[in-house]
Amino acid sequence: MGAETAHPSRVDAEDVARGLEVDPAVGLGVAEAARRLERDGPNELRGIPPVPIWRKILAQFHDPLVYLLLVAVAVSIGAWLFERADGSDSWPIDAIVIAAIVVLNAVLGFVQEARAGDAVAALSTMTAASSTVLRSGELATVPSADLVRGDVLVLGEGDHVGADARLLSESALRVAEASLTGESEAVGKRPDTLPGAAQLGDRLNMVFKGTSVVEGVGRAVVTGTGMDTEVGAIATMLDATPAHVTPLQRELERISRTLGLVVIGIALVVMLTIVLAQGVSTPADYVTVFLLGISLAVAAVPEGLPAILSVVLSIGVQRMARRNAVVKNLKSVETLGAASVICADKTGTLTKNEMTIERVLTASGEARVTGVGYRPEGEVLDADGRPLGGADRGDPDLGGADLGGADRGDPDLSDPDLSDPALHAEVLRTLGIGSLAGNAQLLEHDGVWEIQGDPTEAAFLVAAGKLVGTNGRVARFGRRGEVPFTSDRKMMSTLHEEKADGSLRIFSKGAPDVLLERCNRIQVGEAVVPLDEQRRRRAHEDVRALSAQAFRTLGVAYSHVDPGSTPIDESHEHDLIYTGVVGIIDPPRDEATAAIAEAHRAGVRVIMITGDHPGTAARIASDLGIVPPGSTAISGLELDRLDEPGLADAVRRASVFARVSPRHKLRIIDALQANGQIVAMTGDGVNDAPALKSADIGVAMGITGTAVTKEAATMILADDNFATIVVAVRQGRVIFDNIRKFLRYLLSSNMGEVLTVFLGVLFAGALGLSGASDEAVVLPLLVTQILWINLVTDSGPALAMGVDPEIDDVMARPPRGLTDPAVDARMWLGILSTGVVMAIVTLATIDLFLPGGLLPGDDSLAVARTAGFTTLVFAQLFNAFNARSETSSAFRRLFVNRWLWGAIALTVLLQVAVVQLPFLQVAFGTARLDAVHWLICVAMASGVLWVEELRKVVLRGLDRA
C-alpha cells in the first residue's frame, strides 16, 4: 500500500490509518496496543551505556607527551637502579617528580571533564511524560514511552507531542517546532496531503516528537516511535558523528613526536661527543657519561608541560565561566581562538527568539516601534522619529480612543507633542485591536517579562503596551466569543463587549490579502471612509513593502456587531473596517552586530545556518552585517542539488543558509572543514546537536538550549549571547598566546641547558675546564644542578606566563591556519638562538673565573661552575620576560603580571639558598659566591635580554616591510 512505500505526509490520512490497521474514530484496542508495544519496544531513544570511571581516568594518560614522560620515568628509574648497584644510596628524585606531574595532570583533566555526559541519552529528556490517546473509543492518558504506531493522539494547547504522527484533523492547530527545525514561528498544521517531497519544516500535515502545541486542537495517527522518529534520526546521526580532535591536541602530538626524536638525538650526540672529546676509557667514566646523557635527555623534555598546560587551561576555563562561557573539555578552551568560521544558528542565537512588531502601516503613513523582546519598553515613532504617544498620554485603557468608530469618546489628539493625530489614531486602533484579537498573555515575574500563548499575538500586546500601557484591554472590554484561526481561513476574530455601554464589536487579524477581501471601509484618522480601489491598492503596496523587507505581515480590522447576533461565526467576518498592517520579525540581538564586526576584524567569518525562511534569514543577516544588503540565502533544497565540488564552492561564497535540515548542517560543517577551516557551530535546538558534535567546537545556548545541545557541545553560553562567543574567541587567542609563551620559554631554556653541556664538553680545553680537574670527564654543570634548574625555572615562571594578560592585540590578526604549528619555524629559530646565547653567557662566566681559559680567572672549578650554574638560572629568568611576546619588547606592559614577578622572586631566593647554604652546597656541589660574583652573574645573564630585544627590533621591521 501507499502508506508502506511513501512518506506518510504524501499519503492520504485515511490510507495511512488503514495501512496501520486502526480506525481513527475508535483508536487501537488496549490488547492490540500492548502487543505492538511488545513487538516494537518502548517509545524511547536508544541510549549509550555510561563510560566507566576507570576508563575516563585512563583516557587522561592517552597523550603522546605523557607517553614520552613515562618513558623518561622508566629510563630514570633504570639509571637509578644502575647507580644503586654501583653503591649509590640516592633516591630517584627526577623519576618521582616526573611521575607526580603525570598523575597531577591526569587528576586535573579528570576533574574538569567529570560532568560531561552522554549526548544521545540526553535526547530522551525531550519526550513528554504522558500523552492523550484514543483507546477502544475512549480517551486515555498513557506514558509517552507506551505510544505505538497506530495510536491516535489527541492534541490540545500546551501538550507536548509524544511521537511522530500524521494529522487526521485539526482546528486552529499551531505547533512550535523551533527546537527541531529552527523555525522561529509556530507552524500552522493542516491534514491536507502533500503533493511531493518536502523539507521537515514544510511537512504541515505531520507533528513530531519533542515539539509542543501552542494553540488549537487536533488528532493524529502515530507513524513513528522511538528511534524511528525525526528526533531518533538525529540521535542516530549524532551517535555516528565522530568527535574531532582539537587543534591543540594535534599540535601537542606533533610537538611530542618532535621532542621524542630530539631527546634520543641529544642523548646519543652528547655521549658520543664526550667519549670522543675527552678520551673516556674506564667503566666508571662510561657510567658517568651514560648518566649525563640520560640527565640531559630528561632535561630536554619539559616535564612540567602537561601539568602547566592543564593548570593554564583550567584557569582559562574559570575565566571564561566568569564571562558566561562554560567549557566542558580542557583542550577545547583555546579552539575558539583558532576558529576561522563561526556557524551561528539564527533563532535564539543571533536573534532574541521573541517576535516583535517593528512597523505599522496605515492610511496616513508609517510608524516605527522601538525596543525588542517582550519587555514593553520603547516608543512608537512616526517616519520623522517623533513619538506618536505613550502610556503617559491620554486614557491608559488604549488611549480612550473608540476602537469601533469615530462617534465615541475620542481622545484629545491636539496635543502638540504628538506628531500626527490621524496617524496616532490609526496606529492606536491597529495595535489595540491586534492585542485584543488573540489569546496570548503577557506576564511579569520579578522584573522578567514572559508570554503565554502564541509569540505573534504576544507581539501585539507588547507593541500596544509601548503606546498606551498594558492594562487597557482588560479594563475596558469583555470577551464574548471567538472565531478561531485555521490554516484555510488564515485569520481569526474575537467578539468583545464595551463594558461602558454594552455595545459589541468584532476584532479581526490575519493574512492581509485575506482580510482586505473582507473589508469595504478603511480607518483614516478618526473617520471611516470607503475602501475604494486606490486605497485598496495602496494597502496591498504597503503589505508588499513589508514583505520585501522580510517582515511577517498581519492585517487588522474591526466592525460593529448587532447585540442580537451572538454567537459569532464566519458570517460576521464581512464588511469590516481595515485599520492597517503590522510588520513582525524576530529581531537581532542588540549586541550581536558589534560582536560580528569584532569577529570580522579578527578575520573570523560568520555564517548563518537556520531552518527559517530564506528571505527572513537574508534580512537578519544583512541587519547584522553578516552579508551586504540585497544578498540572498541558499536553501536546503538548493543544497540537495549540489554535488561535493558545488557544495565546496557554495560554502566559500555564501554566508546564509536557510530552510536547512540537520543533515544539511552536517554537510556544511564537513565542507568547511574540508576547505581547511576551523569551525565553531552554535545552536540551541535538538536539530543542531549533530552539527555541534561534528564541528571543531560546538557552542550551545545555556538558557534556550535543549539538554541534547548542551551535552553534544563542548562549550555552553550561560547567557545565550552571541557576543559572549566573540569574548571567548579573544580569550581563546590569549590562552593560545600564553601556551606559546611558556612553550617558547620552556623549550628555549631547556635548549640552553643542553647546549651549555654539549658546548662545554666540546670546548672544555679552550674554557679551562680540562685543566681544572684530574677527572677524565669534566662537565660545566653537574647532573644535580641540571635537575635543580628544571625544578626551579620550569615550574613557577612557566605557570605564571600561562596567566599572562594580553600583551598584543590578539583580535588584530587573522586566525591561525589549520596546519599552522604552535611552534613554527620562526619560533624554533628563536628558541635555538636564545639557547645558544644562554650557553655562551654561561660558559663565558665559567671561563671568566677559571684560570687557563680564553679569559683570565683565578677561582676554583667549584666557584666557576657555581657561577655558571647561577648565570644559567638568571638567564632563564630574563628569558621569561623575553618569551611573553615574539615581537613586542619585554618592557611592554612589564609590570602587569604580578604572578610572574612573584615566581621570579621565589626562584631568585631559592637560587641564593642553594648557593649560600652549606647543606645545599653539599647536595648540589655549589660553592659560596661573593657580591662581585653575583653582580657578574646577573650582568652576564642579562645578555639574553639585550640580544633578544635586538632580534625583536629586526622582526618588527621585517613584519612592517
N, C-alpha and C positions, 0 to 999 in steps of 0.2 A: 504493500500500500504506500501512498504518498508519504504518510507520516513516518514510514520506516526508512525512506530513502532521501527525503528532502528535509531541510531545516524546518522546525515547527512554525517559524514565522512566515514561511511561504506556503503553508498548508492551511486550508480552511479549518476553523476551530472545531467544527463538528467532526471532521475527518481525523483531527488529532485525537480527540476524545475517543472516537471509535477505534482508532489504532491502539489506544491504551486500554481499551476494553472497560470503559467507565461511562455511566450515564451522568451527564453534568447536573441533572436535576436531583439525583439521588446520592452521587458520590460512591466511593468504594464501601464495601461491607467491612465490618471490623475484622472478620476472619481473613478476608482477602488482603486487607492492608497488612495484617500480621504475617501472612505468607510471603508477600512481596518484601517486607522488611527483612525476613529471614533469608530470602533469596539474594537481595541486592545489598544488604548491610545497612547500617545506620547512615543517616544524612549528616555525615561529619567529614571533615577534611582529614586526610591521612597525615599523621604526624611523624616526626623523626625522633627516634629514641634519644634522650639527652646524652651528651658526651660525658663519660665518667670523669671524675675529678683527676684521677691519676693520669689519664690521657691528656687533660688540659695542662697538668704540671709538666709532663714530658715534652709537650709541644713547645714549652718555653726554652727548651735546650736545642730545639731544631733550628740552628743558626750556624752558618759556616764559621763565623768569628768565634762562637762558643766552642765549636769543634777544635779550632786552632788553639784556643786557650786550654782545652782539656788535654791536647797533645803536649802543650808546654808543661802542664802539671805532671803528666806521665814522665816526660823527659827529666824534669827537675827532681822527681822522686827517684828516678833511676840514678841520676848523678849523686843524689844524697846517699843512696844505698852503697854506691861505689866508694864514696868518701868514708862511710862508716866501716866498710870492710878494710879501709886503709888506716883505721884508728881514730877517725874524727868522731866527736860526740855532739856535733851541732844539730840543730833542728832544720827541717826543710821549710824555712820561712817563706821563700818565694812560692813554693807549691801550695802552702797553706793559704797565703794571701790571694793567689790567683783562684783557688777553689772557692774561697769565701766570696770573691767578687762574682763568680759564675752563679753561685747559689743566690746571692742577693739580687742579681739581675733577674733570675727566674721568679723569685718571690714578687718583685715589683711588677713584672709583666702579668703574673697570675692574678694578683690583687686588682690591677687596673681592669682586666678583662673578665673578671669573675661574673659580672652581671649580664654579659652578652648571652642572649637566649637563642632559641631556635625560631627562624622566621616563618617556616611553614606551619608549625604548631600554633603560632600566634594568629594565623588566619581564622582558626576556629572560633575566636572570640567575637568575630563579626556576626555570627549566627544568632538570631533571636532565640530567646529561651523557649518560647512557645508560639504556636500558630493556630489559627482558627480554620477548621476544615469541615467539609460536609461528609459525614459518615452515615451510611444507611438512611439518608434522608434527613438527618438531624445534625445541627451544628454541634461541634465538639472542639474543645481546646486540647491540643496534644503537644508534647515536646517537639520542637522543630527537628530534633535528631530522629524522630519517628516518622517523618514525612516520607512518602514513597511515590514513585512515578504513578500517575493516575489519580492522586489525591486532588480534590477540588478545594483550592484555597479561597477563603472568604476574607477579603481585604477591606480595611477601613482606615480612616485618618489616624496617624500615629503608629500604625502597625509596621513591623519590620518584616520584609519578605523572607520567608524561610527556605525557599528553593527556587530554581528557575522554573518558570511556568508560562504557558500560552494563555493569553487573555481570552476569556469567554464572553464577558460582558463588563460594562463599566458605566459609572455615572460621575462625571467631573473628576475622574481619577488622574491624579498627578503624583509622580514618584521622583524622589531625589536620588539621583544616580551619580553624583559628583565623585564619590569615593571609588566608583567602578569605572566610569567613562571619562571623568574630568569635566563633564557638562556642568556649567555653573548654575543653570536654571533648572527648576523642577520640570520634568518632562511629562507632557500630557499623553495619556495612553488611550488607545482605541483598539478594538478587536479585529479591525479590517485586515484581510490577508495581504501581505506584501507581494508586489509583483515580481520581485527578484531579490538577489543578494543585497544585503545592507550591512553597514558598519554597526558595531554594537550599540552605539548611541542613537542609531536611527531605527532600531527594531522596536517600533512603538507598540506592537501587539504582544510584546514579551515583558515579563517582570523578572528580576534577577535576585538571586540570593545575596543578602548583605545590604540591599537598598531599603529605603523606607518610604511609606506613603505619607505625603504631606497634605493631601486633600482628596475628597471623594471616596467612592466605594467601588469595588469590583470583585469579579470572580475569575479564577484562572485554574487551569488544569496543570499539575506538575509534570514537567517533561524531563527534568534532570535533578539529581540529588548528589550530595557528597562531592566526590572528585569529578563527576560528570557535569557540574555547573560551570558557569563562566569564572566564578571565583576559584573553583577547583582547577580549572585550566591554568589560571595564574599561579596557583600553588605548585602545579606540575612544572610550569615554566621556571618558577623560582627555584625549585629543587634542582632542576637541571642546569641552572645558571652558575657557572664557576665563579668563585670569588677571585678577584685579581690581586696579584702581588703588588704591593705599593712600590713606588719609585725608590723610596728609601731602602726598602728591603732588597731590591735589585742592586742598588749601589753598594750596600754593605756586603752583599755576597761577592761583588766584583772586588771590593777593597780587601776582603778576607782572602780571596784567591791570590791576589797580588802580594799581600803580606806573607802568605804561606810560602810562596816562591822566594820572596826576599829573605825571609828568615833562614831558609835552607841555604841560600847562596851566601848569606853573611857568615853562618857557622863554618861553611866549608872554606870560604876565601880567607877568613881571619885565621883559622887554624893552619891552613896551608902556608899563609904568609909568615906566621910566627915560626913555623918549623923551618922554612927556608931562610928567613932573615936572621934568626938568632941561633941557628945550629943546635936545635933540640936533639938530645941523644938518649938521655936516661929515661926509664919508665916514669919516674916521679915528674919529670918535666912534661912528658906526654900527658899525664893526668892533669897537670896544671893547664896545659894548652886546651885540653878537651873541656874542662870545666869553664874556662874563659869563653870558649866558643859557644857553649850552651848558655852561659850567662848573657852573652851579647845577643844571642838569638832570642832569648826570652825578653831581654830589654828592648829589642826591636819591635816586639809585639806590644801595642798599647793595651795592656791587660785591663786597664780601667775603663776602656772604651764602652763595652756593653753596659756596665752599671751606670757610667756617667750618662750614656745615651738614654737609658731608661729613666734616670732621675730627671734629666732635662726635658724629656718628652712628658713625663708625669707633671712637671711644673707647668709645661705648656698646656696640658690638659686642664689643669686648675685655672690657669689664666683665661683660657677660652671659656671655661664654665662660668667664670665671673662675668664674661661678656655674652652669656646666653647661648654659647655653642658647646654642646656636650659631646665629647669624642669618646667612642667606646673602645677603640683599638689604638694602642700607643703609637705604633709605627704609621698610623694614618694621620697623625697630628700635622705633619708637615706636607701632606699630599696636596691639600688645597693651595699651599704656596706654590706648588708646581703646576697647578691646573692651568691649562691654556684655553679650556672651554667650560663654561657653566651652562648646563642644560636645565632650564627652570620651567617647572610647571606653572601655568598661568593662575588658575583659580586657587586662591588662598595663599599663594606664594608671592607672585608679583602683584596680585590684586588682593583686596580685603575679603573676597567671598561674601560681600554684603551689597545686594542690589541697591542702587542709588539713582534717584531721579536727578538728572543734571540739566535738562532742558524742558521748557514748557512753551509750546507754540499755540497761540490763539489768534483770533481775528485781528487783534490790534498789534500783534508783534510777538517778540520772543523774550522769555525770561530765563535767566540762568540761576541755578540753585547751587550754592556753595556748600562746602562741608561734605564729608564722605562717611559711609558707615551708618550704623543705626542710632548713633547719638544725635538727638535733634538739635544740633548746634550748627549754625550757618545762617546765610541770608539768601533772600530771593531778590535778584538784581535785574534791572532792565538791560537793554543792549549797550547802554552807555555806562553801566556799572552803578547806577543809583538804586538804592533799596526801594522795593515795592511796598514794604511794610514789615511788620514783625509782631511778636506777641505782645509788645507794649503799645501797639496802636489799635484803636478800635475795640470792639467787643471780643473778649477772648474766646467765645464759642464760635469759632470760624469767622471772626470779624464782624459778626452781626449781619452779614450780607445774606439776602434771601437766596437760598440755593435753588429755589424753584421758580423764580420770576422776578420781574422788576417792580412789582406792585407791593412789596412787603418790606418794611423796616430796613431800608438800605443804610449802610454806614456813611459817615461823612467823608467823602473822598476829596474834599477840597483842601486837605492838609497840604501845605506847600512842600513838606518834607517828602511826600510820596511823589514818585516820578510821573506816572501816567495813571490817572484814575480809572480809565477804561481798561487798560492792561491789568491793573491791580484787581479789578472786579472779576475779570475773566480768569486770571490765574487762581484767584481765591476759590472760585467755583470749581475749577478743574481739579485742584488738589483736594479741596474739601469733599467733593463728590467721590473722587477716587478713593479717599480714605474711608468713606462710608460703604462703598460698594465692594466689600471684601470681608474676610473672616479672620485676618491676622490680628495679633495683639502686640503692642509694644510695651515692654515691662522694664523697670529699673530695679536692680538689686545691688545695693551698696555702691552706687555710682556707676555700675556697669549696665548698659542697655542691651536687652536681649529681645528676640522676637519669638512668637509662637505662630506657626502657620506659614503661608507662602511668602517667600522673601520679596516677591514683586509687590504683593499687597502691602507688606510692611514698608516698602519704599514710599508709598503714598502717605502712610502715617507719619513717617519721618519728615518728608517734604512739607506736609501741611503744618506740622509742629514748628518748623522753622519760620513759617509765615504768621501763624496765629496761635501757637501754643498747642498742647497735646490733649486738652480735656474737652474741647468744644463739642465733638460729635456725641460724646456720652451725655453731656449736659442738655443738649438741645433736641436730639432726635431719638425716637424709639423705633426699633426694627420690628417689622410686622411680617415679612416674608422674603423669599428668595427664589430666583430662577437660576439654578447653578450653571457654572461653566461646563461646557462639553467641548471635546475636540472638534465636533462637527459644527457647533454654533459659533465657537471662538469668541464668546462673550458671556457675561453674567450680569444679572440685575438684582437689586435688592429694593424692597419696599419699606419706606420709612414714614413715620408719623411725626409731624411737628407737634411737640408737646404743648406749645402755647395755645394752639387753636384746633388741633386735631386733624389738620389737612394732611393729605397723603401725597408723596412724591415717589417716583421710581428713579433710582440712580443706576446708571449702566456704565460699564467699561469693557473694552475688548479690542480685538484687532481693528485698527482704524478703518480699513476698507469695508469690513462687515458693518461696523457701527454707522458709518456715514450713509450706507444704503438704507438705514432705518431712521435717518434724521431728515426733517423737512424745514428745520429752523436752526438758527445759529445765534449764540450769545455775542453781542457786540457791546462792550461796556455793561451798562445796566439795562440795555434794551435787548429785546428778542426780535430778530428780523428774519425774513425768509432766506432759506439756504438756496440761493439761485445758482446757476451754472458757474458763474465767475467765482463766487465764494466757495463752491464745492471744489472747483479746480484748484483754487488756492490752498484749500485744506489738504488735498492729495499731494500737492507740491511740498507742503510742509512735512508730510509723512515721508516722502521720498528723500527730502534733505536730511532728515534724521537718520533714516536707514543707510544713506550713503556714508554717514559718519559712524556706522556700526552700532548705533543705538537700537535697542529693542523698543518698539513703539506700542503705546496703548492709547486709544481714544477714550474720551469721557463725554457722557451725555446725560440728560435728565428729562423728566416730564412730569406734569401734574397727573394725578390719578383720581378718578371719582371715588368718593368714600364707599360706595356700594359695590365696587368691582373686585374686592378681595375674595379669595386669594388670587395672587397674580400668577400669570403664566406667560408663555412666549407671545401671546396675542397682545400683551401690553407693551411689547418692545417695538413700538412703531410711533411715528410722528414725534420723534424725540428732538430735543434741543441740544445741538452739538456745542460743547464749550471749548474743546481744544485737544491737543495730543501731547503726551509726555515722551521724552527720550530717557530710557533707563539703561544703565550699564553697571557692571561690576567694576568699580573704579580702581586704578592703580594705587598702590600704597604710596603715600607722600614721599617716604624716604627711599623708595626703590629707584627713582630717576637718578638721584645723586649717587646712589650706590653703583648703578650701571655705568654712569660716567666715570667713576673711580676705577671700576673694573676695566673699562676700555683704556684708561690712562695706563693701567698696569699691563696692557697687552693681552687681556683676557677677553675672549669673545663670549657674548651672552646669546644663547639660543632659547627661544620659547617653544616648548613642546606641550600641546594641550589637546584635550578632547573637545574643546569648544568649537564654535562656528569659525570658519576661516576669516570672514570679514571682521568679526569681533576680535579675533586673535591679532590680525594685522593692525587694527586700530589701536589696541592696547600696546602692542609692540612699538608702534610709531610714537605714541604718547610718552612711552618710557625711554625713547632714544635707542631702542634696540635696532631698529631699521629706519630708513628715511621715510617721510610721508609719501603715501601712494604705493608703498610696497605691498606685495601680496603674499599669502601663505600657501604652502604646499600641503595638500590634503592627504589623508590616509589612502584614498582611492588612487591618487596620483602616485603615491609611493608603491602601491601594489603593481603598478605598470612599469616600474623601474627595475632594470637588472642591476647587478652589483656595481659595474662601472658607472651606470647612470645615477645610482644612489650615492656613490662616492662623490660625483660631481655636484649632486644636489646639496649634500651637507657642506660642501665647500662654499657654495654661493648663497644658500638660503639660510635665514636665521629665524624663520617662523614656520612651524609645522602644526597643522590643526586637524581636528577630527581623526586623531590617531588612536590606535589600539595599543595594548601592552606589547604586542608583537612588533608593531611599528617602532615603538620607543627603543626596544632592544636592537632593532636593525640600525636605527640612527646612531645609538651609542657605539655599536660594533663598527660601523662605517667610520665614525670619527676616530676611534682608536686605531683602526687600520690605516688611517691617514697620519698616524704618529701623534695624535693629540692625547693629552692627559685630561680626562673628562670627569667633571663633577656633575652629579644629577640631583636635582631637588624634586621633592614631591610630598604629597600628603595622603593620597588615596591608595587603595589596595592595587589599583591598576598601575601604580608607579613602582611597586615593590621589585619586580624582576629587573627593571632598568636601574634601580638604586643599587641592587646587588652586583650587576654587571659593570657598573661604572667604576672608575678608579677610586672614587669616593662618593658614596651615596649620602645625601643630606635630607633628613626627614623633618617635617614640621612637628614640633612638640605639642602644640595646642590642638590644631585641627587634624593632625596626622593620625591615621589609624594605627592600631597596635602592630600590624604587619610591617608598615613602612618604618616604624621605629626600630623594629628588630632586624629588618633587612639592611638598614642604613648603617654606616659607620660613624655618622655624626648626626646629632639632633639639635635643631634650633629651638631653644626653650621659648622664644618669643615669636616664632613664626615670621621673623623679619628678614627679608632678603638682604637688607643692609648688613645684618649680622654675618652673612656669608662673606661679604667683602672685608669686614673686620677680621674674619677668620683667615681669609686669604693673606692679609697683611701679617697676621700673627704666624701663620704657617711659613711665610717667607722669612720672618725674623727668626723663627726656630731653625729653619734650614741654614740661614746665615750663621747662627750660633753653632750649629753642628759643624759647619765648615771651619769656624773659628777654632773649636777645640781639636778638630782633626788636623788643621794646619799646625796648631801648637804641639799636639802630641807627636805627630809624625816628624816634624822638624826637630823637636827636642830629642826624640829617640835617634834620629839620624845624626845629630850632633854627638851623642854618646858613642854610637858605633864608629863614626869617622874619627873621633878622638882616639879610641883604642887602636883602630886599624892604622891610622897615620902615625900614631905614637910608636907602634911596634915597627912600622916600616921605616921610620926615620929616627929610631932610638939612638943611633950613634951620633947623628947630627945634633940632636937635642941634649946630649949629655947623659941620657938615661943608661946607656950601656956601661959607661964608666962609673956610674954612681953606686953599683952593687955588684957583688960576686955571683948573683943568681944567673942561671942560664937564660931565664925568661924574665925580663924586666918590663913591667907594664906601667903605662901612665896613670891608670886607675885600677884599684883593687876591685875584685868581684863584689865585695860587700858594699863598696862605695857606689857602684853602678846600681845595685838594688836599692840603696838608700835614695839615690837621685830619682829613681822611678817612683818610690814611695811618697816623697815629699813634693815633687813637682808635677807628677802625672795625675794627682787627685784634686786637691783644693783649687788651684788656679784653673784647671780644665773645667771643673764643675762650675766655678764662678763665671767662666766665659759662656757656659751654657745658658745663663740667665742674663746675659748682657743686653742692655737696652738697644734699640735700633740706632745704629751709627749712621748708615747711609739710608737714603730714601728708597726703601725696597719696592715701592709702588711706581717708581720712575723707570723701571726697566722691564722688559718683556719676560714672560715666564721661561724657565729653562726648558730645553727640549727633552723629549723622552729619552734620547740617547746621551744627553749631556751628563757626564760624570760629576759626582760631588767633588772629586779631586781630579781636576782637569790638568792638561799639560802645563799650563802656566802656573798652577798651584804646585804641581810636582817640582817644577823648576825652582819656585820659591822655597819649597821645603829643602831641596838639595842645597841651594845657595846658603840658606840660613844654617843648615847643618855644617856646611864647610866653614862658615865664619865662626860658628861655635867651636869647632875643632881647632881652628887656627888660634883664636884668642886663648883657649885653654892650654894648648901646647906651648904657645908663646909665653904664657905665665909660668909654666913649668920650666921652660928654658931660661927665663929671666932669673930664676932663683937657683938653678943648678949650675955648678961650675962645669966647664968643658963643653958647653954648647955654643950656639951661634951668638948668644947674648951673655954678657958677663954675669956671674952669680956666685954666691958663696954659702948657700944654705944646704941643708941635708936633703936627701931624697924624700924623707917623710914630710918635711916642711914644704918642699916644692910640689910634691904630689897633693898635699892638702890644699895648697894654694890653687893648683889646677882644678882640683875637685870643687872648691868653693867658687872659683870663676865659672865653671860649667853650670853650677846651680844658679848663680846670679844671672848668667847669660840666658838661661831658660826663663827666669822671671822677667827679664827685659823683653824676651820674646813673647811673653803673654800679652804685652801691650801691642807688639807688632801684629800679632795674629788676629786682633779684633777687626781688622779690615785689610783687604788685599791691596787697596789703592789709597785709602784715606790715611792721613797722618796719625801716628799713635797718640799725638797730643790733642786730636779732635775728641771732644766730649770726654776728656781724660778722667774726670772725677765722678762720672755718673754711675759707675758700678762699684758700690761700697763693698760688695762681696768679694770682688777681685782684689781690692786693696787689703781687705782682711785676710784673704788667703795668702797673699804675698807677705804680709807682715808675719803671719804664723810660720811660713816657710823660712823666712829670714831668722826668726828666733830659734827654730829647730836646727838650722844650719850652724848658728852660733854655738848652740849647745853641743852638737856633735863634734865641733872643733875644739871647744874650750873646756868641756867637762872631762875629767880624767877617765871615768869608767866608760864613757862613749868613745874616747880616744882609743882605748884598748879594743873595743868591739869593732871599730871601723877603720883602724890603722891610721888615725889622723894625728897631727901634732899641733900644738898651740901656735896661733898666729898673732903677731903684734899689730898695732894700729896701722903701720905703714903697709904691712901685708894686706890688711883688709881694704885699705884705700886703693891699692894697686889692683886687687881682685875686682872691686866694683868698677874701677875705670876701664879695665880690660874687658869685663863683661858687657859694658855699655856699648862697646863696638858693634855688637849685634844690632842695637837700636839704630845707631847712626848709619850703618851700611844699608839697613832695611829702609830707612827714611829716604836715602838717596835712590834706592831701587824704585820706591813708590813714586817719586818725582818723575822718573823716566816713564813708568807705566801710565801715569796720568797724562803725560804728554803724548804717548802713543794712542791712548784712548781718544784724545781730542783731535788727533790728526785724521 
